[in-house]
Amino acid sequence: MSGQALAPSARHIAARAFEGYLRAGDTAVDATLGRGRDCARLCELVGETGWVFGFDVQPQALEETRALLAQRGLLPRAGLFLMGHERMAEVVPPGVRLAAFNLGWLPGHDKRLTTRTDTTLQAVEAALALLAPGGALVVCCYPGHPEGKREQDAVEAFARGLPPSLYLALFHRFVNGGPGAPSCLVVERLAPAV
Ligand SMILES: C[S@@+](CC[C@H](N)C(=O)[O-])C[C@H]1O[C@@H](n2cnc3c(N)ncnc32)[C@H](O)[C@@H]1O
């Protein structure tokens, strides 16, 4: 894609969703900490009165995230767990405003330690059940590798099956970007009309 393009990439859609849904005082989840960049952004958006629960299965990811948050003065806003995201309901209470997934492997590390379809689906379902009315899930998928393609197909199929009276599901992808073009799924839990 050209650097001049105005059409938003999958990551731009995710970044806009973070900004659109989160307000000071909210609770957010970063389901895939990696190097901590998304977590840092979520911590900025929830402010001093908010809280971010972060998960990763690699100690290196927690160390890198902790270092980044400390450097930016954001560490008091986050709880970081060395735990699979599929177990998030053990520590996260209901009322989450935004849950972010950036699938794949830890950048610069072992590509075999990637997120996996079965646990990703379990985690997406767990996160959906924890959302506050009006809250959202944001899932960035990378179908350029075989497990990433399986994950994308699985989360998209899951979202297609959600009842439209309860959820809005948006799937964003450049359809002429080749088979590896990243995608972003946003699922919003509709707030009841008052
Ligand atoms: C693409 S990286 C995330 C990048 C991150 N959002 C950032 O801003 O730097 C994906 C991460 O998911 C982690 N991961 C893999 N399986 C996981 C699981 N079951 N639960 C939580 N994290 C997992 C990997 O260890 C890797 O660090």
The ligand as an SDF file (V2000), in Angstrom:
LIG
                    3D

 27 29  0  0  0  0  0  0  0  0999 V2000
    1.8690   -9.5630   17.5690 C   0  0  0  0  0  0  0  0  0  0  0  0
    2.3160   -9.7730   19.2420 S   0  0  0  0  0  0  0  0  0  0  0  0
    1.4340   -8.4750   20.0530 C   0  0  0  0  0  0  0  0  0  0  0  0
    2.0180   -7.0950   19.7960 C   0  0  0  0  0  0  0  0  0  0  0  0
    1.5940   -6.0720   20.8140 C   0  0  0  0  0  0  0  0  0  0  0  0
    0.1670   -5.8120   20.7810 N   0  0  0  0  0  0  0  0  0  0  0  0
    2.3860   -4.7970   20.7360 C   0  0  0  0  0  0  0  0  0  0  0  0
    1.7800   -3.6980   20.6990 O   0  0  0  0  0  0  0  0  0  0  0  0
    3.6280   -4.8620   20.7380 O   0  0  0  0  0  0  0  0  0  0  0  0
    1.3990  -11.2150   19.7360 C   0  0  0  0  0  0  0  0  0  0  0  0
    1.6950  -11.6800   21.1600 C   0  0  0  0  0  0  0  0  0  0  0  0
    0.7300  -12.6600   21.5300 O   0  0  0  0  0  0  0  0  0  0  0  0
    1.3530  -13.5090   22.4680 C   0  0  0  0  0  0  0  0  0  0  0  0
    0.5780  -14.7330   22.6920 N   0  0  0  0  0  0  0  0  0  0  0  0
    0.6300  -15.9170   22.0460 C   0  0  0  0  0  0  0  0  0  0  0  0
   -0.2550  -16.7850   22.5740 N   0  0  0  0  0  0  0  0  0  0  0  0
   -0.8900  -16.1300   23.5840 C   0  0  0  0  0  0  0  0  0  0  0  0
   -1.9060  -16.4890   24.5300 C   0  0  0  0  0  0  0  0  0  0  0  0
   -2.4770  -17.6940   24.5180 N   0  0  0  0  0  0  0  0  0  0  0  0
   -2.2840  -15.5570   25.4370 N   0  0  0  0  0  0  0  0  0  0  0  0
   -1.7230  -14.3230   25.4520 C   0  0  0  0  0  0  0  0  0  0  0  0
   -0.7620  -13.9290   24.5940 N   0  0  0  0  0  0  0  0  0  0  0  0
   -0.3570  -14.8220   23.6700 C   0  0  0  0  0  0  0  0  0  0  0  0
    2.7290  -13.7400   21.8700 C   0  0  0  0  0  0  0  0  0  0  0  0
    3.6210  -14.2020   22.8660 O   0  0  0  0  0  0  0  0  0  0  0  0
    3.0730  -12.3320   21.3350 C   0  0  0  0  0  0  0  0  0  0  0  0
    3.8310  -11.6160   22.2650 O   0  0  0  0  0  0  0  0  0  0  0  0
  1  2  1  0
  2  3  1  0
  2 10  1  0
  3  4  1  0
  4  5  1  0
  5  6  1  0
  5  7  1  0
  7  8  2  0
  7  9  1  0
 10 11  1  0
 11 12  1  0
 11 26  1  0
 12 13  1  0
 13 14  1  0
 13 24  1  0
 14 15  1  0
 14 23  1  0
 15 16  2  0
 16 17  1  0
 17 18  1  0
 17 23  2  0
 18 19  1  0
 18 20  2  0
 20 21  1  0
 21 22  2  0
 22 23  1  0
 24 25  1  0
 24 26  1  0
 26 27  1  0
M  CHG  2   2   1   9  -1
M  END
$$$$
